[in-house]
Amino acid sequence: MPAQSELYQLAADVELLFTTYCETLDDAAIERWPDFFASESRYRITTRDNLERNLPLSLVLCEGVGMLRDRARALQETVMYRRRFQRRLMSGIRLETADGIDGSGVKVRASFLVCESMGDGPTQLLVSGRSQDIVVREGDSLKFKQRLCVIDSTVIPDSLVFPL
């Protein structure tokens, strides 16, 4: 078991990963999104209902960083949409394993909200939910090995094409 100071440092490093992830996406730097993932990774968005019923249905599923790069490229080059601004808020970032970061990574849980503003309309809540992630160390960086985003609603917003 790691020393208490090592766990505090790991928690701070994980929080910085989440903060930088949100800032990058909020700044619409979609080309940098895949850089937050390990080479062997999984990104999935599903609903709370699907997860509770153990259904494999996914609203978005990318296996491997190559699929993430393809999705990012498609969003940059082919998707036509009204100019929008999104803001991601993550809270309650908590390490669920106290073993430190090893080959299998550390399990992390967090809550999230994504708000969206378009044109001159009011800012609206786009989606809320929680994430169940696995974070690993690759070289000098922490990266997502798994990012499972579970949205609370069964009504799926059209802006869900953008990463959570």
N, C-alpha and C positions, 0 to 999 in steps of 0.2 A: 504494500500500500504506500502511495507517495506521501511525502511530508505535507503538513497542512499548508505551508508556504507554496509548495509546488501546485497544490490544488487551487489555491487562490490565484496563482499566476495563470493556470490553465483556464479558469473561469473568466479571467480578464481577457485572455487571448480569444476565447470563444465569443465573448461579447463584442470584441473588436471585429471579428469576422462577420457577425450578424450586422453590426453597424455599417461596416464598409460595403457589405452586400446591398443593404437597403439604399445607402447613398448612391451607389453606382446605378442601381435601377431607377431611383428617383431622378437622377440626372440624365436618364434615357441613354446611357452608355451600354446599350444592349450587346454590342460587340464584345464587351468585357465580361458578360454574364457567365459564359462557360469557364472562364478562368477561376471561378470559385469552386469548381468541382474537380474531384480526383479523376484520374484517367478511367478507372473502373467505377462508375457511379450510376445512381438511379435518381431521377427526378419524377415525382408523381404528384398529381393533384386529384383528390377524390372527395366525395361528400362524407359527412359524418354518418349518414344513413348507410352508405355502402360499406364503410369500415366496420360499423357495429354489426352488420349482417354478414361480415366476412366475404363480401362480394369483390371480385377482382376488377370491377369496372373502374376505369380511370377517365377523368376529363382531359388530362394531359399525361403522357408517359414518355419519358426519354431514358433510354438505357445506354449509358456510355457518353463520354464527352463529345464524341462525333455527332450524335443525334442532337445534343444541345447546340453545337456550332451550326448545324443545319437549320435548326429552329430559329436561332438568333439571326442568321443570314436571311432566312425567309421573312422574318419580321421587318428587317431593315430594307429589303429590296422589293418585296412583292405585296405586302399588305398596304392597302390604301385605307386611310382612316382620317377622321377629323383630328386636328391637333388636340392633344390631351396631356394633362399633367397628373401624375400619380404620386402619392406619398404613402410610403410603407412605414408602419409603426410596429415594432416588435417589443414585447414586454414579457416579464416572467421567464427570462432565459435561465434555464436551470439544467445543470449537469445531472443526469440520472444515474450515472455510474461513477463510483469513487475510486476506480482503479487507475485513473490517469489515462493517458492516450497510448494505446499499444497498437499492434497490428490490426485489431478489429475495430479500433476507434473508440470514441466516447459517445454515449447516447445523450442527446440534448433535446429538451422540450421547450417550446416557447408559444406564446399567443401572438396573433398578428391581426392588424387591420390594414386595409388598403383603401384610401380615399382617392377620388378622381375629380378633376375639374376640367371642363371643356367649354371653350368659348366664354360667353358672358353669363352662363348659368351658374347656379350655386354648386359648391363642392358637395359631393355625395359619397356616402359609404358604398364602396364597390363590393367588398367581401370581408368577412371576418372568419377566424378559425384558429387552428393551432397547428404547429409543425412538430413532427417527430423525426429528428435528424440523427445521423451518425457523422461525426467529424473525425477526420484522420489527419495525420501530419504527413505531408509530402515535401521532402526537402526541408526548407525553412518555413514553409507556410502551412496553415491549417486550411483544409478543404472539406467540402461536403462529399461524403461517400454515398450518403442517402439523404434526400430531402423529400419528405412526405408531408404535403400540405393538405390538411383536412378542413374543408370549408364547412361552415355551420349550416348553410342554407341548401335546399335542394333546387332552388331557382338559380340557374347559372347565368351570370352576366356575360355579355358579348365581349367585354374587355378582358376576359380571362385568357386571351391569347398571350397577354403579356405575363412575364414571370411573377410569381409571388415570392 
